[in-house]
Amino acid sequence: MLISYFSTGEALRSRSVSDVVLSHVVDIPVPPRHVLTDWERETSSRMDLEAGDVEAMPFARTRVRWADYTRCVQSMSDWTRSLGLADVLASSDVALMACRGARYHHDAAQYGGAAFCNLFLTEDQGFDVHFPSTGQRIPLTRGTAVIFDTGQPHGVIRRHSSGFNADDFTLAPDCVQIFLTWELPIDNTEVARVLQIDFDVAPLPASQLQEEQVLLNGEPVIVCPASGRWRPAG
């Protein structure tokens, strides 16, 4: 049994890890040339973005210089409302991110109390986001939107490949994906319903966990960065 222990601010709480992955392609405009140039400059000269890395990008300049940014948000809001998520997107934190592929990982050790809602802004470069535990592969194109549990292993890999290989991601600009990510509160009633999350499914272990983590059959686990399979921690 896969359990995520997440912080509620004062204490840890247990929950199931959802294998539900929601995806759609929303209609968003092509970013203007000056915004694309900003992103390329940032990822090529100011960030140390190596193969497999996922890092936050400066966001304020993009908001100011991309007049159609609000259209992206509106398209995402329309989609999430169609799923029954009402206005949860508007009240969730959003960040601009960049990745040069992504090693398989989960994010529940830091964001166990959230689901990720991602909107990819880059044209199709021949990469997929892959969820190895469920077998789902979603082609990354401009407008690809994905909602998933942060405890679900995932990675960005070359299309048709069987796992993450750093050699698939050169230092060329066309190996970088730019995307927006929202942190949806996992204990929001609508988010929990859509992702089929159950809460308080297991007591704290005898060791009394002090931090967020994922346990498989009662034992701490991590994700193999190449295959995406769970393996014992430590």
N, C-alpha and C positions, 0 to 999 in steps of 0.2 A: 504494500500500500504506500503510495506516494503522498507525503504530507508536507505542506508549507507552513512553517511557523513564522508569523509576521507580527510586527509591532503595532499595537493600537495606541501608542503614546506612553502608556503607563505599564503595560504588561504585554506578554506574548499571547497570541491566540492561534489555534490551529485551523487549517482549512484544507480542502482537497485541492489538487492541481488539475485544472481543466485541460482536456484534450480537444476542446472546441477551438477551431481557428476560423475566423470570419474574414472573408476577403471580397473585394469588389474593385472595379476600375471606375473611378469618378472622373468627371470632365473638368480638367483644370487647364489654365492657359500655359503656354510655353513661357518660362521665365525670360525676361529681356536680356539682351546681350550684355549690358553692363552688370547685371546681377550675376550672370554666369561667369563673367570675368572676375568678379569679386570672389566667388566661390573657388574658382580655379587657383587664383592667387593665394587664397587662404590655405587650401589643401596642399599646394605644391611647395610653398616657400615658408609659411608661418607655422604650419602644423607638422609634427613628426609622425605622419600617418603611414604606418607600415602595413604590409599585407595582413589582413585579419583584424585590424584595429577599428574600433568604433569610438568616435570622439564628438564632443559638443562643439558647435560652431558659434562664432559671434552672431547674434540674432538681430540686434537693434538696427544695424545698417541695412540688412535685408528688408526689414519691415518698412523702413523709410523709403528705400529705393525701388521696391516692387509694389507698384500701385495695385496690381491684381492679387496681392496676397490675400485680401479679404474674400476674393472669389474662391480661393482654395479652401479657406475655413468654412465658407458657406456650403460648398459642395460636400465637405466632410460632415457638416452638421446635418445636411439633408439626408445623407446616408445613415448616420447613426440614429437619427430620429426614425427612419424607416425600420430600424431594428428594434425600436421600442425604448431607445435610450434617452428620449426626451432631450433635456438641455444639459446633460452631464458633460458634454464636450466643452461648453462655454465656461464651466466652472473648474476645469482641470488645467493643470500646469502644462505648458507646451514649450518645446525646445527645438532648435534646428541642429541636425546631426549630420555627420559625414562618416562613411565607412569605405574602406578599401577591401571589399569582401568582409566576412565576419567569421572568425573561428566559432565553432559550436560552443554555446554557453547557455546558462540560464541567468536571469536577473533577480531571482527571488531572495538572494542573500542581501540585496540592497533595496529592492522594490517589491518585497513580498506582499505589501498591501495594495498593489496596483496591478491593473492590466495595461498593456501598451496598445495604443492606437496610432499606427504609423501611416503616413502619406508620403509616397516616394515621388520626388520632383524631377528625377533624371530620366532621360530617354533610355529605351531598351539597349543594354550593353551586353546581353547574353548571360545574365546572372539570374538566379532564383533565390528566394528565401525558402529554406528547407527546414521542415520540422520532422526530424528523424523518428521520433517516437510514434508519430501518427502516419508518417509516409507522405505528408502533403508537401508539394513543391509549388510555389507560386511565382510565376515569371514577374520580374521587376521591370515595369514600364512606367512612363510618366502617368501618374494618376492611380497607380496601384495602392489600394488601402487595405490594411490588415489590422485586426484586433485579436490579441491572444494573451494568455496567462503568462506573466513574467516567469513563472516556474517551469514553463514548457521549454525544453531544449530547442535551440534554433541556430541557424547560421546562414550566411550568404555565400553561395558557392557557384561555380561555373555550371551553366546549364548542361545537363546530361552527365555531369560528373557524379561520382558516388560518395564524395566527401569533400572536406575542405583541404585544399592544396595551395600553399602560399605561392607556388610558382605560377598559379593562374592569375595572380594579381600583380601586374608590373607597376612601375611608378608613373605610367602614362595616365593622363587625366581621364581617359575613357574606362578606367577601372575603379572610379570613385562614384559612389552613390550618395546623393544628398536627399535627406528626408526630414519631415516634421514628425515629432512624436509627442503624443499627449499621454499623461499618466491618469488613467481612469481609476477612481477608488474602488477597490475590489469588493468592499463591503457596502457599496451603493446597491440598493435593492435591485435596480434595473440591470446593472452590470453583472451582479451575481446570478440573476435569473438567466440572462442571455448566455453566459458562459457556464451555467449549470454548476456553480460553486456551492459546496456544502461547508458549513462552519462548525467549529468545535467538534471535529471528528475524532480527535485523539487527545488524551491528556499529555501534559508535559512529561518527558522522560524523567527517570529518577535523577539524572544528572542536572535537571533544571536548566534548560537552555537559557543563555544570557543574550543571544543575538539571533537575528533572522537567519534561517537556513532551511534546507530541504532534506527530509529523511525518507529513505526507502526501506520499508519493513523495519523501521525503528533505528536505522543506521544512517549517519551522515553520508551524503554522496556528492560527487562533483560530475561534471560533464567532460568526456574526452573531447578535446578541441578538434581532432581530426575526423572522428566518426559520429560524434553526437550521442554516444551511448553513455548511460550512467555507469559510474564506477565508484568504489569506496573512496571516501576522502582520507587523505593522510597517508 
